[in-house]
């Protein structure tokens, strides 16, 4: 962490164009980052403390066109803001799927318990216990996925979204041989 309370990620490139996906036909502001550059930035950001802001310092071997240099910070911030928004949608979809799965799982569990009680009337002794226990196990297994969603699956996505939101606020500084 620097004296200003910012974490610094340093990236060395020959030219500014390497930062962006060359196959993306979008205007500069909307262009996707190069996959390797994004992976580098995100992996370094994962390693940083959650305290303080992040600064991306890009060391360039060649001086970029002034209009590109001026729009780089906005383009990078816009890219990560869009990725954070996508993670937010992914989280909302997962939680919606979790609620639907939970409703289905609880209904199925209830049906399994009801069938277990009904099996007492239809079967006697060991057969009843065998069927009732089997139905209870099947019912609880049906609850596996909803519980997995609500206990484990949501928080990595939330953490990724928070990191991407943090990257969407980061300052971007270009350093060229002349600076």
TORROMI-646718 format. One record per residue (C-alpha): x negated, y negated, z negated; residue in three letters; residue number from 0. Coordinates in Angstrom, 1 decimal. Each point is the difference from the previous one (the first is absolute). Example, Ala and Ser with C-alpha at 12.3 -4.5 7.8 and 13.67 -1.06 7.14 Angstrom:
TORROMI-646718
+--------+--------+--------+--------+-----+
|   east |  north |     up | residu | num |
+--------+--------+--------+--------+-----+
|  -12.3 |    4.5 |   -7.8 |    ALA |   0 |
|   -1.4 |   -3.4 |    0.7 |    SER |   1 |
+--------+--------+--------+--------+-----+
end
This chain:
TORROMI-646718
+--------+--------+--------+--------+-----+
|   east |  north |     up | residu | num |
+--------+--------+--------+--------+-----+
|    0.0 |    0.0 |    0.0 |    UNK |   0 |
|   -1.4 |   -3.4 |    0.9 |    UNK |   1 |
|   -0.2 |   -3.0 |   -2.3 |    UNK |   2 |
|    3.3 |   -1.3 |    1.4 |    UNK |   3 |
|    1.9 |    3.1 |   -1.2 |    UNK |   4 |
|    0.3 |    1.4 |    3.6 |    UNK |   5 |
|   -1.0 |    3.4 |    1.1 |    UNK |   6 |
|   -2.0 |    0.0 |    3.3 |    UNK |   7 |
|    0.3 |    2.5 |    2.8 |    UNK |   8 |
|   -2.7 |   -0.5 |    2.6 |    UNK |   9 |
|    0.3 |    1.2 |    3.6 |    UNK |  10 |
|   -2.6 |   -0.2 |    2.7 |    UNK |  11 |
|    1.0 |   -0.2 |    3.6 |    UNK |  12 |
|   -1.6 |   -0.8 |    3.3 |    UNK |  13 |
|    3.0 |   -2.1 |    1.1 |    UNK |  14 |
|    3.4 |   -1.0 |   -1.4 |    UNK |  15 |
|    1.8 |    2.2 |    2.6 |    UNK |  16 |
|   -1.2 |    3.1 |   -1.9 |    UNK |  17 |
|    2.2 |   -0.9 |   -2.9 |    UNK |  18 |
|    3.2 |    0.5 |    2.1 |    UNK |  19 |
|    1.4 |    2.8 |    2.0 |    UNK |  20 |
|   -1.0 |   -0.6 |    3.6 |    UNK |  21 |
|    2.9 |    2.1 |    1.3 |    UNK |  22 |
|    2.6 |   -2.2 |   -1.7 |    UNK |  23 |
|    1.5 |   -2.4 |    2.6 |    UNK |  24 |
|    1.6 |   -2.2 |   -2.7 |    UNK |  25 |
|   -1.0 |   -3.6 |   -0.4 |    UNK |  26 |
|   -3.0 |   -0.6 |   -2.3 |    UNK |  27 |
|    2.1 |   -0.8 |   -3.0 |    UNK |  28 |
|    2.0 |    3.2 |    0.2 |    UNK |  29 |
|   -2.8 |    2.3 |    1.1 |    UNK |  30 |
|   -0.7 |    3.1 |   -2.1 |    UNK |  31 |
|   -3.4 |    0.4 |   -1.7 |    UNK |  32 |
|   -2.3 |    2.6 |    1.4 |    UNK |  33 |
|    0.6 |    3.3 |   -1.9 |    UNK |  34 |
|   -3.6 |    0.3 |   -1.2 |    UNK |  35 |
|   -0.1 |   -3.6 |   -1.2 |    UNK |  36 |
|    3.3 |    0.4 |   -1.8 |    UNK |  37 |
|   -1.2 |    3.3 |   -1.6 |    UNK |  38 |
|   -3.2 |   -1.7 |   -1.1 |    UNK |  39 |
|    1.8 |   -3.0 |   -1.6 |    UNK |  40 |
|    2.7 |    2.0 |   -1.7 |    UNK |  41 |
|   -2.4 |    2.6 |   -1.4 |    UNK |  42 |
|   -2.2 |   -2.7 |   -1.4 |    UNK |  43 |
|    3.0 |   -1.8 |   -1.4 |    UNK |  44 |
|    1.1 |    3.3 |   -1.8 |    UNK |  45 |
|   -3.4 |    0.0 |   -1.8 |    UNK |  46 |
|    0.4 |   -3.6 |   -1.3 |    UNK |  47 |
|    1.5 |   -0.9 |   -3.3 |    UNK |  48 |
|    3.7 |   -1.1 |    0.1 |    UNK |  49 |
|   -1.0 |   -3.3 |   -1.6 |    UNK |  50 |
|   -0.9 |   -3.0 |    2.1 |    UNK |  51 |
|    0.5 |   -0.7 |    3.7 |    UNK |  52 |
|   -1.8 |    1.5 |    2.9 |    UNK |  53 |
|   -2.1 |   -1.8 |    2.6 |    UNK |  54 |
|   -0.9 |    1.6 |    3.4 |    UNK |  55 |
|   -3.4 |   -1.3 |    1.3 |    UNK |  56 |
|   -0.6 |    1.0 |    3.6 |    UNK |  57 |
|   -3.6 |   -0.4 |    1.2 |    UNK |  58 |
|    0.0 |   -0.4 |    3.8 |    UNK |  59 |
|   -3.0 |    0.4 |    2.2 |    UNK |  60 |
|    1.6 |   -2.3 |    2.7 |    UNK |  61 |
|    2.0 |   -3.2 |   -0.4 |    UNK |  62 |
|    3.7 |    0.6 |    0.8 |    UNK |  63 |
|    2.1 |   -2.4 |    2.0 |    UNK |  64 |
|    1.2 |   -2.8 |   -2.3 |    UNK |  65 |
|    3.7 |    0.7 |    0.4 |    UNK |  66 |
|   -0.5 |    3.7 |   -0.9 |    UNK |  67 |
|   -2.2 |   -0.9 |   -3.0 |    UNK |  68 |
|    2.6 |   -2.5 |   -1.3 |    UNK |  69 |
|    2.8 |    2.6 |    0.2 |    UNK |  70 |
|   -1.8 |    3.0 |   -1.4 |    UNK |  71 |
|    1.1 |   -0.5 |   -3.7 |    UNK |  72 |
|    3.6 |   -0.4 |    1.1 |    UNK |  73 |
|   -0.2 |    3.1 |    2.2 |    UNK |  74 |
|   -1.5 |    2.2 |   -2.7 |    UNK |  75 |
|    2.4 |   -1.2 |   -2.6 |    UNK |  76 |
|    2.9 |    0.5 |    2.4 |    UNK |  77 |
|   -1.1 |    3.5 |    0.7 |    UNK |  78 |
|   -0.2 |    1.0 |   -3.6 |    UNK |  79 |
|    3.3 |   -1.7 |   -0.8 |    UNK |  80 |
|    1.7 |    2.1 |    2.7 |    UNK |  81 |
|   -1.6 |    3.1 |   -1.4 |    UNK |  82 |
|    1.1 |   -0.9 |   -3.5 |    UNK |  83 |
|    3.5 |   -0.5 |    1.3 |    UNK |  84 |
|   -0.1 |    3.4 |    1.7 |    UNK |  85 |
|   -1.1 |    1.6 |   -3.3 |    UNK |  86 |
|    2.9 |   -1.7 |   -1.7 |    UNK |  87 |
|    2.4 |    1.5 |    2.5 |    UNK |  88 |
|   -1.6 |    3.4 |   -0.4 |    UNK |  89 |
|    0.5 |   -0.3 |   -3.8 |    UNK |  90 |
|    3.6 |   -1.0 |    0.3 |    UNK |  91 |
|    0.7 |    2.9 |    2.4 |    UNK |  92 |
|   -1.7 |    2.5 |   -2.4 |    UNK |  93 |
|    2.0 |   -1.2 |   -2.9 |    UNK |  94 |
|    3.2 |    0.1 |    2.0 |    UNK |  95 |
|   -0.9 |    3.6 |    1.0 |    UNK |  96 |
|   -0.7 |    0.7 |   -3.6 |    UNK |  97 |
|    3.4 |   -1.2 |   -1.1 |    UNK |  98 |
|    1.8 |    2.0 |    2.6 |    UNK |  99 |
|   -2.2 |    3.1 |   -0.8 |    UNK | 100 |
|    0.8 |   -0.5 |   -3.7 |    UNK | 101 |
|    3.7 |   -0.2 |    0.6 |    UNK | 102 |
|   -0.1 |    3.2 |    2.2 |    UNK | 103 |
|   -2.3 |    1.7 |   -2.5 |    UNK | 104 |
|    2.2 |   -0.7 |   -3.1 |    UNK | 105 |
|    3.1 |    1.1 |    1.9 |    UNK | 106 |
|   -1.7 |    3.2 |    1.1 |    UNK | 107 |
|   -1.4 |    0.6 |   -3.5 |    UNK | 108 |
|    3.6 |   -0.5 |   -1.4 |    UNK | 109 |
|    1.3 |    2.5 |    2.6 |    UNK | 110 |
|   -2.6 |    2.5 |   -1.0 |    UNK | 111 |
|    0.9 |   -0.2 |   -3.6 |    UNK | 112 |
|    3.7 |    0.2 |    0.8 |    UNK | 113 |
|   -0.7 |    3.1 |    2.1 |    UNK | 114 |
|   -2.0 |    1.5 |   -2.9 |    UNK | 115 |
|    3.0 |   -0.4 |   -2.3 |    UNK | 116 |
|    2.2 |    1.5 |    2.7 |    UNK | 117 |
|   -2.3 |    2.9 |    0.3 |    UNK | 118 |
|    0.8 |    0.9 |   -3.6 |    UNK | 119 |
|    3.6 |    0.8 |    1.0 |    UNK | 120 |
|   -1.0 |    1.9 |    3.1 |    UNK | 121 |
|   -3.0 |    2.0 |   -1.3 |    UNK | 122 |
|   -0.8 |    1.6 |   -3.2 |    UNK | 123 |
|   -3.2 |    0.4 |   -2.2 |    UNK | 124 |
|   -3.3 |   -0.1 |    1.8 |    UNK | 125 |
|    1.5 |   -0.9 |    3.4 |    UNK | 126 |
|    1.5 |   -3.2 |   -1.4 |    UNK | 127 |
|   -3.2 |   -1.0 |   -1.7 |    UNK | 128 |
|   -2.0 |    0.7 |    3.1 |    UNK | 129 |
|    2.3 |   -2.1 |    2.2 |    UNK | 130 |
|    0.4 |   -2.8 |   -2.5 |    UNK | 131 |
|   -3.7 |   -0.3 |   -0.6 |    UNK | 132 |
|   -0.7 |    0.1 |    3.8 |    UNK | 133 |
|    2.5 |   -2.7 |    0.7 |    UNK | 134 |
|   -1.4 |   -2.2 |   -2.8 |    UNK | 135 |
|   -3.5 |    0.4 |    1.5 |    UNK | 136 |
|    1.2 |   -0.8 |    3.5 |    UNK | 137 |
|    1.9 |   -3.0 |   -1.4 |    UNK | 138 |
|   -3.1 |   -1.4 |   -1.8 |    UNK | 139 |
|   -2.2 |    0.7 |    3.0 |    UNK | 140 |
|    2.4 |   -2.2 |    2.1 |    UNK | 141 |
|   -0.8 |   -2.8 |   -2.4 |    UNK | 142 |
|   -3.7 |    0.2 |    0.8 |    UNK | 143 |
|   -0.1 |   -2.5 |    2.9 |    UNK | 144 |
|    2.1 |   -2.8 |   -1.6 |    UNK | 145 |
|   -2.2 |    0.3 |   -3.2 |    UNK | 146 |
|   -3.1 |    0.0 |    2.1 |    UNK | 147 |
|    1.1 |   -3.2 |    1.7 |    UNK | 148 |
|    0.9 |   -1.8 |   -3.2 |    UNK | 149 |
|   -3.0 |    1.2 |   -2.0 |    UNK | 150 |
|   -2.9 |    0.0 |    2.4 |    UNK | 151 |
|    0.7 |   -1.0 |    3.6 |    UNK | 152 |
|    1.0 |   -3.7 |   -0.4 |    UNK | 153 |
|   -2.9 |   -1.5 |   -1.9 |    UNK | 154 |
|   -2.8 |    0.6 |    2.5 |    UNK | 155 |
|    2.1 |   -1.8 |    2.6 |    UNK | 156 |
|    0.7 |   -2.8 |   -2.4 |    UNK | 157 |
|   -3.7 |   -0.3 |   -0.7 |    UNK | 158 |
|   -0.9 |   -0.1 |    3.7 |    UNK | 159 |
|    2.6 |   -2.7 |    0.5 |    UNK | 160 |
|   -1.4 |   -2.1 |   -2.8 |    UNK | 161 |
|   -3.5 |    0.4 |    1.4 |    UNK | 162 |
|    1.2 |   -1.0 |    3.5 |    UNK | 163 |
|    1.8 |   -3.0 |   -1.5 |    UNK | 164 |
|   -3.3 |   -1.0 |   -1.6 |    UNK | 165 |
|   -1.9 |    0.4 |    3.3 |    UNK | 166 |
|    2.7 |   -2.2 |    1.6 |    UNK | 167 |
|   -1.1 |   -2.8 |   -2.3 |    UNK | 168 |
|   -3.8 |    0.4 |    0.4 |    UNK | 169 |
|   -2.1 |   -2.7 |    1.4 |    UNK | 170 |
|   -1.9 |    0.8 |    3.1 |    UNK | 171 |
|   -3.4 |   -1.7 |    0.7 |    UNK | 172 |
|   -1.9 |    0.3 |    3.2 |    UNK | 173 |
|   -3.8 |   -0.3 |   -0.2 |    UNK | 174 |
|   -1.9 |   -0.4 |    3.3 |    UNK | 175 |
|   -3.7 |   -0.3 |    0.7 |    UNK | 176 |
|    0.5 |   -3.8 |    0.1 |    UNK | 177 |
|    1.6 |   -0.2 |   -3.5 |    UNK | 178 |
+--------+--------+--------+--------+-----+
end
